[in-house]
C-alpha cells in the first residue's frame, strides 16, 4: 500500500514534465523491405531494418535465389547493398539476371577466412550507408560458425540496431541464436525438370522466430513459393516440365517468382 502511495505522489509531481513516467514507451514497428518473393513477404511481413535476420536451409532450398531477389529489391530502390562472400560463391551473371544493380553492390571476398568476414561485416555496419548487408555462410561449415562466441552476434546486434540497415545472414543451419529478430527456415519441397534441365524448385519457408511482426510471432506458419531456374528459362522456353515431389502435397495456388 505504501509503495502505491509513493508511486501516486511521484506521478503527480512529474505530471507536468512526464505524463506517464512509469509506462514503457510505445514500440514503433520497424520499417521493412520486401524480398520480392510474395509468399515469403506475406509470411514474414518483410525484412525489418535495424535487425539481424537469419535465413537457413540445406542446398537447393532457395537460399541463394531469395538472397538475389532481396538484393534486386533493395538496389532497385537505389540503396547500396553489401555482400560478404567468404567462399566466393556469388555469381554476378545470375545476380544481373535476377535484377540486381551491380553498381549499387559492394562485393567483399574474404578467402574462406571467417574471422575476416566477421570483421568486414562489423566494418560495413559501423560505416553506415547500406540498406542491406548480407553475409553468405552457406558454404562455410556450420560447426565453424557455431564456434563463434555469442558475444560476436551480440556486438553486431548492437551495432545494427537503430540504423536503417538490414543485416542478413544465410547458412545451412541456424547459428545466430537469440540475436536474430527474424529466423526463416527453408527446405526443398518439389523440383521441376524439363527433359534435360532443372526447370525450377518449389521450396517452403517456415518462421522459426519473429520478434518484429506480431502476426507472425513464434508460429510454425509455412509458405511455399516457386523459384524458376534461369538456365531453364534461357534454354528450354516453351517445353513442358515434370514435377517431382519431395512430399505428396497439393501446391495449387502457389505464387510464382521467376528469375
RAWO-V580889 format. One record per pair of residues at least 6 apart in sequence whose C-alpha atoms are under 8 Angstrom apart, sorted by the first residue. I is the first residue (numbers start at 1). J is the second residue. If there is no record, write none. Layout:
I:J / I:J
This chain:
11:19 / 11:20 / 11:21 / 14:21 / 29:212 / 29:213 / 30:48 / 30:49 / 30:50 / 30:212 / 31:48 / 31:49 / 32:45 / 32:46 / 32:47 / 32:48 / 32:49 / 33:46 / 33:47 / 33:48 / 33:49 / 33:73 / 33:74 / 34:41 / 34:45 / 34:46 / 34:47 / 34:70 / 34:73 / 35:41 / 35:46 / 35:47 / 35:66 / 35:67 / 35:69 / 35:70 / 35:71 / 35:73 / 36:69 / 36:70 / 36:73 / 37:66 / 37:69 / 37:225 / 37:257 / 38:225 / 38:255 / 38:257 / 39:223 / 39:224 / 39:225 / 39:255 / 40:46 / 40:205 / 40:223 / 40:224 / 40:225 / 43:207 / 43:216 / 43:221 / 43:222 / 43:223 / 44:207 / 44:210 / 44:213 / 44:216 / 45:213 / 45:216 / 47:53 / 47:166 / 47:182 / 48:166 / 48:212 / 49:163 / 49:164 / 49:165 / 49:166 / 50:160 / 50:161 / 50:162 / 50:163 / 50:164 / 50:165 / 50:166 / 50:167 / 51:157 / 51:160 / 51:161 / 51:165 / 51:166 / 51:167 / 51:180 / 51:181 / 52:157 / 52:160 / 52:166 / 52:167 / 52:168 / 52:169 / 52:179 / 52:180 / 52:181 / 52:182 / 53:166 / 53:167 / 53:168 / 53:169 / 53:180 / 53:181 / 53:182 / 53:183 / 54:168 / 54:169 / 54:170 / 54:171 / 54:174 / 54:176 / 54:180 / 54:182 / 54:183 / 54:184 / 55:63 / 55:168 / 55:169 / 55:170 / 55:171 / 55:174 / 55:183 / 55:184 / 55:185 / 55:186 / 56:63 / 56:170 / 56:171 / 56:172 / 56:173 / 56:174 / 56:183 / 56:184 / 56:185 / 56:186 / 57:63 / 57:171 / 57:172 / 57:173 / 57:185 / 57:186 / 57:187 / 58:172 / 58:173 / 58:186 / 58:187 / 58:188 / 59:172 / 60:187 / 60:188 / 60:201 / 61:186 / 61:187 / 61:188 / 61:201 / 61:203 / 61:204 / 62:186 / 62:187 / 62:188 / 62:201 / 62:203 / 62:227 / 63:170 / 63:186 / 65:227 / 65:259 / 68:95 / 68:98 / 68:99 / 68:100 / 69:98 / 69:99 / 69:100 / 71:81 / 71:100 / 71:132 / 72:95 / 72:98 / 72:99 / 72:100 / 72:101 / 73:100 / 74:80 / 74:81 / 74:131 / 74:132 / 75:81 / 75:100 / 75:101 / 75:104 / 75:105 / 76:100 / 76:101 / 78:104 / 79:104 / 79:130 / 79:131 / 80:104 / 80:105 / 80:106 / 80:129 / 80:130 / 80:131 / 80:132 / 81:104 / 81:105 / 81:106 / 81:130 / 81:131 / 81:132 / 81:133 / 81:134 / 82:105 / 82:106 / 82:107 / 82:108 / 82:124 / 82:130 / 82:132 / 82:133 / 82:134 / 83:105 / 83:106 / 83:107 / 83:108 / 83:133 / 83:134 / 83:135 / 83:136 / 84:107 / 84:108 / 84:109 / 84:110 / 84:117 / 84:120 / 84:121 / 84:133 / 84:134 / 84:135 / 84:136 / 85:107 / 85:108 / 85:109 / 85:110 / 85:117 / 85:135 / 85:136 / 85:137 / 86:108 / 86:109 / 86:110 / 86:111 / 86:112 / 86:113 / 86:114 / 86:117 / 86:136 / 86:137 / 86:140 / 87:109 / 87:110 / 87:111 / 87:112 / 87:137 / 87:139 / 87:140 / 88:109 / 88:111 / 92:102 / 94:230 / 95:102 / 96:102 / 97:230 / 97:259 / 98:259 / 108:120 / 109:117 / 110:116 / 110:117 / 112:140 / 114:145 / 121:133 / 121:135 / 122:156 / 122:159 / 124:130 / 124:133 / 125:133 / 125:156 / 125:159 / 125:160 / 125:165 / 126:159 / 126:160 / 128:163 / 128:165 / 129:165 / 130:164 / 130:165 / 131:164 / 131:165 / 131:166 / 132:165 / 132:166 / 132:167 / 132:168 / 133:165 / 133:166 / 133:167 / 133:168 / 134:167 / 134:168 / 134:169 / 134:170 / 135:167 / 135:168 / 135:169 / 135:170 / 136:169 / 136:170 / 136:171 / 137:169 / 137:170 / 137:171 / 137:172 / 138:170 / 138:171 / 138:172 / 139:171 / 139:172 / 140:171 / 142:171 / 142:172 / 142:173 / 142:175 / 145:175 / 146:175 / 150:176 / 153:176 / 153:179 / 154:179 / 157:179 / 157:180 / 160:166 / 160:167 / 181:209 / 181:210 / 181:211 / 181:212 / 182:207 / 182:208 / 182:209 / 182:210 / 182:211 / 182:212 / 183:207 / 183:208 / 183:209 / 183:210 / 184:205 / 184:206 / 184:207 / 184:208 / 184:209 / 185:205 / 185:206 / 185:207 / 185:208 / 186:203 / 186:204 / 186:205 / 186:206 / 187:203 / 187:204 / 187:205 / 188:201 / 188:202 / 188:203 / 188:204 / 188:246 / 189:201 / 189:202 / 189:203 / 189:204 / 189:245 / 189:246 / 189:247 / 190:201 / 190:202 / 190:203 / 190:243 / 190:244 / 190:245 / 190:246 / 190:247 / 191:198 / 191:199 / 191:200 / 191:201 / 191:202 / 191:243 / 191:244 / 191:245 / 191:246 / 192:198 / 192:199 / 192:200 / 192:201 / 192:241 / 192:242 / 192:243 / 192:244 / 193:199 / 193:200 / 193:241 / 193:242 / 193:243 / 193:244 / 194:232 / 194:236 / 194:239 / 194:240 / 194:241 / 194:242 / 195:241 / 197:231 / 197:232 / 197:236 / 198:229 / 198:231 / 198:232 / 199:228 / 199:229 / 199:231 / 199:232 / 199:233 / 199:241 / 200:226 / 200:227 / 200:228 / 200:229 / 200:232 / 201:226 / 201:227 / 201:228 / 201:229 / 202:224 / 202:225 / 202:226 / 202:227 / 203:224 / 203:225 / 203:226 / 203:227 / 204:222 / 204:223 / 204:224 / 204:225 / 205:222 / 205:223 / 205:224 / 205:225 / 206:220 / 206:221 / 206:222 / 206:223 / 207:216 / 207:218 / 207:219 / 207:220 / 207:221 / 207:222 / 208:218 / 208:219 / 208:220 / 209:217 / 209:218 / 209:219 / 210:216 / 210:217 / 210:218 / 211:217 / 211:218 / 224:251 / 224:254 / 224:255 / 225:254 / 225:255 / 225:256 / 225:257 / 226:254 / 226:255 / 226:256 / 226:257 / 226:258 / 227:256 / 227:257 / 227:258 / 227:259 / 228:257 / 228:258 / 228:259 / 229:258 / 229:259 / 230:259
